Every structure is written in C-alpha cells, then in structure tokens.
Amino acid sequence: MKAVQTAEPMAEKRRARTTRKFLLMGVVLVCVVLLACATGQYRLHVREILQAVNNRLLGYPVADETIYAVLFHVRFPRILAALLIGAGLSIAGAAYQGVFKNPMASPDLLGASAGASLGAALAILLDLNFAGIHIMGFGMGILAVVLTYAVASTISYGGNQVLTLVLTGMVVGALFQAFVSITKYVADPYSKLPVITFWLMGGFASISIQSILFMLLPLLLGIIPLVLLRWRINALSFGEEEAYTLGVDARRIRMVIIVCATLITSSCVAVAGVVGWVGLIIPHLSRLLMGADYKVLLPASALAGAAFMLLVDTIARGLFIIELPIGILTSIVGAPFFIFLLLKGKKETLK
C-alpha cells in the first residue's frame, strides 16, 4: 500500500515536470517567432509587430503599408514554412529512430531526400516552374522509398529485415545521388547549374503561400498517424518479439510509420531543398530533455524542431548581407553533435 501511495506522488511530479518543460519550450518558440518577425534587412520593433497583428485580426485599417507588406507577405510565409518543416523533419527523424532502434537514423535513411533532390534537379533542368519542382521532388522522393522497400522485400530471406532495409536505402540513396550528379554535369553552367546547386543546399528564400499549401496535406497525412501511433513506436523500439507480445503487428506498423515519415520528408525536401541533420539531432536533444517515451518525445521533437529551424533560418538571413543556404548552417551544428554522440557512445561502451 505504501509503495502505491509513494508511486502516485512520483507520477504526479513527473507529469508536472513534463508540463513545465513543455511550457518552457512553448515560451522559447514564441520568442523565436518574435525574433524572426523582427529580424531582417528591414528591422521591426516588437511593438510594431504586435500592433500590425492586432490590426489584422480585428480588421482595423493598415497603419503602415511597408510594415504590413514585410510582415504578412514576406516574413510570415517563410516563418510558417520553417516551423512546419522543422517540426515535420524532427517527428520523422524520431519515428525512424524508434522503428530502426538506431539513434543514428534520420529522415533520409531510405533515400527520400536523394529522390526528392533528383526530382527537383530534373525539374529545374527541364525549366519547370516552382509547382513543377515541388511535384517532381515529392514524387521522386516517394519513388525512391518505394524502390528501397521493394528491393529490400525481394532480397530479404527472413534474416534481419531492418538491416536489409537500411542497407538497401543506402544503396538507393547513392544511386539517386549519382543521377543528381549527372544532372548537374549536363546542366547549363551559367543558368541552370547555380539554381540546382543553391536548391540542393536548402533554404526558404523562394517559399510562398502556394508552397506551404502544396506540402500541408502530405505533411498532415504523415504527422497525424505518427502522433496517434506513438505508443506503438514505443513497443517497436523494444524489438519485434516484445512488440508482438504487446499485441502490436511489428511489420504492419513499421510499414505505416515508414510511409508516414516518407510523406513528411518528401514534402519538406520538395519545398525547401535538402536540410540535413535536423531529423538526427533534434530527436536526440528532445530525448535528453524529455525522456524516451514517444508519447512525450514526438510533441517535444516537433516543438524543438520548429524552434531550431526557425532560429537557424533567422541566422541565415540576418548574419550577412547575402543570405546563407540553411543546409550549411544545419551541417555546421549537426556535424559536431554527431561527433559528440560517437564519443558519448564510446564512453558508455567502455563502462
């Protein structure tokens, strides 16, 4: 009886601690959004931002046309895209790490990023508009993962199917990257090649409301099932036998999670280009902060990923006069963090 009475206050303390952490993350996210609204070539004061938003919501006349145009036509679409893509890639990365029981898994593990890169590069080479680039990028990203899954299913003979899937994903990703290189090689070096190269480095410079609407449906179709199935990801992270013991069909759930994560990754890469490391480092940081329970980890990863992506984008467009591609900054942060993980894993092994 004493043990039960002791366990209940401990559980309440954990819930209260988790709630406080979520509130803190929410406050940080709001601060980053205000910073992003204020930062740029045309700087705005927080008071001006709040007044403009208040006037817009209440339908009051526009006090300053310049502030209105900068805030609602330039910065808000970009901020919304950064929030959605950061949250999406982080959720996809967390889901992959749970499914493959590998902390080094990331959203591009099965070739989605490489496929989307090839689709966008071909679209640019063929002189398609932004809608064509998004559609081809999304379609080729899906195709790459379908090819990975089909090849892995064909060559798997009942052994370690997860390992087969990962290795096949690496091969398919390398194949699609080779085609990207061919596309860059044959592209016009004065017009098409710079556009392809800049797109492959990732960024939100060309984001519009149409881009956000294009990715919104597949993004939601990927995120909502993952959030609903997050306790099953907990079961999968323990292993297939344990998952079956808990009544979870490991193969079916793994396929559903892979499909959802692929939808998220392909839609994000098709719109913003290749933005690496976010789906790897943010789930790790969220796990260190909130624990390994996916009921908490997925929403925490979404909040942290949204804040991180928006902060990096704000730095990318405010650090220098010329905007930096976002993929460069995420790599600068992600590579040292990856080394830190390797060193940490080595120390734990030695213990």
C-alpha positions in Angstrom: 0.0 0.0 0.0 2.9 2.3 0.9 4.5 1.6 -2.4 1.4 2.6 -4.3 1.0 5.8 -2.3 4.6 6.6 -3.0 4.4 5.9 -6.7 1.4 8.2 -7.2 3.1 11.4 -6.0 6.1 10.5 -8.1 4.0 10.1 -11.2 2.3 13.5 -10.5 5.7 15.1 -10.0 6.9 13.6 -13.4 3.7 14.9 -15.1 4.2 18.4 -13.5 7.8 18.4 -14.6 6.9 17.4 -18.1 4.2 20.1 -18.3 6.7 22.8 -17.1 9.2 21.7 -19.8 6.5 21.9 -22.5 5.5 25.4 -21.3 9.2 26.4 -21.4 9.6 25.1 -24.9 6.4 26.9 -25.9 7.8 30.2 -24.5 11.1 29.7 -26.3 9.2 29.1 -29.6 7.1 32.3 -29.2 10.3 34.2 -28.5 12.0 32.8 -31.6 8.9 33.7 -33.7 9.1 37.3 -32.5 12.8 37.4 -33.2 12.2 36.1 -36.7 9.5 38.7 -37.3 11.7 41.5 -36.2 15.0 40.4 -37.9 15.9 41.2 -41.5 17.0 43.9 -43.8 14.0 45.9 -42.7 14.0 45.6 -38.9 10.8 45.8 -36.9 10.1 46.5 -33.3 8.1 44.0 -31.3 5.5 46.7 -30.6 5.1 47.3 -34.3 4.7 43.6 -34.9 2.1 43.1 -32.2 0.2 46.2 -33.4 0.2 45.0 -37.0 -1.1 41.5 -36.0 -3.7 43.0 -33.7 -5.0 45.3 -36.5 -5.0 42.4 -39.0 -7.0 40.2 -36.6 -9.5 42.9 -35.6 -9.9 44.2 -39.1 -8.6 47.7 -38.4 -7.1 49.8 -41.2 -3.5 49.3 -42.1 -1.3 51.9 -40.2 1.8 51.3 -42.2 1.8 49.7 -45.7 5.5 48.9 -45.5 5.3 47.1 -42.2 2.2 45.2 -43.4 3.9 44.1 -46.6 7.1 43.0 -45.0 5.4 41.1 -42.1 2.5 39.4 -43.9 3.7 38.9 -47.4 7.4 38.2 -46.9 8.1 37.0 -43.4 5.0 35.2 -42.2 5.0 32.6 -45.1 8.7 32.0 -44.5 8.3 31.7 -40.7 5.3 29.3 -41.1 7.3 27.1 -43.6 10.3 27.0 -41.2 8.0 25.9 -38.3 6.2 23.2 -40.3 9.4 21.8 -41.9 11.4 21.8 -38.7 8.6 20.1 -36.8 8.0 17.6 -39.6 11.6 16.6 -40.1 12.1 16.2 -36.3 9.0 14.0 -36.0 10.1 11.9 -39.0 13.6 11.5 -37.5 12.2 10.5 -34.1 9.9 7.9 -35.7 12.8 6.5 -37.8 15.0 6.2 -34.7 12.3 4.3 -32.9 11.4 2.0 -35.8 15.0 1.1 -36.6 16.1 1.1 -32.9 19.1 3.2 -34.0 19.9 6.7 -32.6 21.8 7.5 -35.8 18.7 7.0 -38.1 17.4 10.1 -39.9 14.6 11.0 -42.3 16.8 10.5 -45.4 17.7 7.0 -44.3 15.7 5.2 -47.0 16.6 7.6 -49.9 13.7 10.1 -49.7 16.0 13.1 -49.7 18.1 11.8 -52.5 15.0 11.0 -54.6 13.4 14.4 -54.0 16.8 16.1 -54.9 16.8 14.2 -58.2 13.2 15.2 -58.9 13.8 18.9 -58.2 17.1 18.9 -60.2 15.4 17.4 -63.2 12.5 19.9 -62.9 15.0 22.8 -62.9 16.8 21.3 -65.8 13.5 21.0 -67.7 12.7 24.6 -67.0 9.6 23.8 -64.9 8.0 26.4 -62.6 8.0 26.2 -58.8 4.9 24.0 -58.8 6.6 21.5 -61.1 9.7 21.5 -59.0 7.7 20.7 -55.9 5.6 18.0 -57.6 8.6 16.2 -59.2 10.6 16.5 -55.9 7.8 15.0 -53.9 7.1 12.2 -56.5 10.7 11.1 -56.8 11.1 11.1 -53.0 8.2 8.7 -52.7 9.5 6.6 -55.6 12.9 6.3 -54.0 11.5 4.9 -50.8 9.1 2.6 -52.7 12.1 1.2 -54.6 14.0 0.8 -51.4 11.2 -1.2 -49.8 10.6 -3.3 -52.9 14.2 -4.3 -53.3 14.6 -5.0 -49.6 11.5 -7.2 -49.6 12.8 -9.1 -52.6 16.3 -9.8 -51.3 15.3 -10.5 -47.6 15.2 -14.2 -46.8 13.9 -14.0 -43.3 17.0 -12.6 -41.7 17.4 -9.2 -40.2 14.9 -7.3 -42.3 15.5 -4.0 -40.7 19.2 -4.2 -41.5 18.4 -5.2 -45.1 16.1 -2.2 -45.4 18.7 0.2 -44.1 21.4 -1.1 -46.4 19.1 -1.0 -49.4 18.2 2.5 -48.5 21.9 3.5 -48.5 22.4 1.9 -52.0 19.2 3.5 -53.5 20.2 6.9 -52.0 23.7 6.6 -53.5 22.2 5.7 -56.9 19.9 8.7 -56.9 22.7 11.0 -55.8 24.7 9.7 -58.8 21.8 10.7 -61.1 21.8 14.1 -59.4 25.5 14.5 -60.2 24.8 13.6 -63.8 22.0 16.2 -63.9 24.4 18.9 -62.6 27.0 17.8 -65.1 24.8 18.3 -68.1 23.1 21.5 -66.8 24.0 24.9 -68.3 26.8 26.2 -66.0 25.6 29.8 -66.3 21.9 29.4 -65.7 20.7 26.0 -64.5 23.7 24.7 -62.5 23.7 27.6 -60.0 20.0 27.2 -59.4 20.3 23.4 -58.9 23.3 23.8 -56.6 21.6 26.5 -54.5 18.4 24.5 -54.2 20.3 21.4 -53.1 21.8 23.4 -50.2 18.4 24.1 -48.8 16.6 27.3 -48.0 13.4 29.2 -47.7 14.1 32.2 -50.0 11.6 31.1 -52.6 8.9 30.0 -50.1 5.3 31.2 -50.9 1.8 30.5 -49.6 1.4 28.2 -52.6 4.4 26.2 -51.5 3.0 25.8 -47.9 -0.4 24.7 -49.3 1.3 22.2 -51.5 3.2 20.5 -48.6 0.5 20.9 -46.0 -1.7 17.9 -46.9 1.1 15.3 -47.2 2.7 16.8 -44.1 -0.5 16.3 -42.1 -1.2 12.9 -43.5 2.3 11.9 -42.2 2.3 13.6 -38.8 -1.2 12.8 -37.6 -0.9 9.0 -37.8 2.5 9.1 -36.2 1.1 11.1 -33.3 -1.8 8.6 -33.0 0.5 5.6 -33.2 3.2 6.9 -30.8 2.7 4.3 -28.1 3.2 1.6 -30.8 6.5 3.2 -31.7 7.4 2.7 -28.0 6.6 -1.0 -28.5 8.7 -1.2 -31.7 11.7 0.4 -30.0 11.9 -2.6 -27.7 12.1 -5.1 -30.5 9.8 -7.2 -32.7 9.3 -10.0 -30.2 8.4 -7.6 -27.4 6.1 -5.7 -29.8 4.2 -8.9 -30.7 3.9 -9.7 -27.0 2.2 -6.4 -26.5 -0.2 -7.1 -29.4 1.5 -4.9 -32.0 1.9 -6.2 -35.5 5.5 -5.1 -36.0 5.7 -5.4 -39.8 2.4 -3.6 -40.5 3.1 -0.8 -38.0 6.7 -0.4 -39.3 5.4 0.0 -42.9 2.8 2.5 -41.8 5.4 4.5 -39.9 7.8 4.4 -42.8 5.1 5.6 -45.2 4.2 8.5 -42.9 7.8 9.5 -42.4 8.4 9.4 -46.1 5.4 11.6 -46.8 6.8 14.1 -44.3 10.3 14.0 -45.6 9.5 14.1 -49.3 7.1 17.1 -48.9 9.6 19.0 -46.8 12.5 18.4 -49.2 10.4 19.1 -52.2 9.6 22.6 -50.9 12.8 23.6 -49.0 15.5 21.6 -50.6 17.9 19.3 -48.6 18.1 20.4 -45.0 20.2 17.8 -43.2 20.9 16.9 -39.6 17.6 18.3 -38.2 15.9 14.9 -38.1 19.0 13.5 -36.4 20.0 16.0 -33.7 16.6 17.4 -32.6 15.1 14.0 -31.6 18.3 13.4 -29.6 18.1 16.7 -27.8 14.4 16.1 -27.1 15.2 12.6 -25.8 17.8 14.1 -23.4 15.3 16.7 -22.2 12.0 14.7 -22.1 13.0 11.0 -22.0 12.5 8.2 -24.4 8.7 7.8 -24.1 7.3 8.6 -27.6 4.0 9.9 -26.1 6.1 12.9 -25.0 9.0 12.6 -27.3 7.1 13.3 -30.6 5.4 16.5 -29.5 8.6 17.7 -27.8 10.6 17.0 -31.0 8.0 18.9 -33.0 8.3 22.0 -30.8 12.1 21.8 -30.6 12.5 21.2 -34.3 10.2 24.1 -35.2 12.1 26.5 -32.9 15.5 25.2 -34.1 14.7 25.5 -37.8 13.2 29.0 -37.4 16.2 30.2 -35.4 18.7 28.8 -38.0 16.7 30.4 -40.8 16.7 33.8 -38.9 20.5 33.5 -38.5 20.9 32.5 -42.2 19.1 35.6 -43.5 20.4 38.0 -40.8 24.0 37.1 -40.3 25.4 38.5 -43.5 24.1 40.8 -46.3 23.8 37.8 -48.6 21.6 35.0 -47.3 23.3 31.7 -46.4 21.7 28.4 -47.5 20.2 26.8 -44.5 21.8 23.4 -45.1 25.2 24.9 -44.5 24.2 26.1 -41.0 22.5 22.9 -40.0 25.6 20.9 -41.1 27.8 23.2 -39.0 25.7 22.4 -36.0 24.9 18.8 -36.8 28.4 17.5 -37.6 30.0 18.4 -34.2 26.9 17.0 -32.5 27.3 13.7 -34.3 31.0 13.6 -33.1 29.7 14.2 -29.6 27.3 11.2 -29.9 30.1 9.0 -31.1 32.3 10.0 -28.2 29.5 9.5 -25.7 28.7 6.1 -27.1 32.4 5.1 -26.8 32.5 6.2 -23.2 29.3 4.2 -22.4 30.8 1.1 -24.1 34.0 1.4 -22.1 32.0 1.5 -18.8 
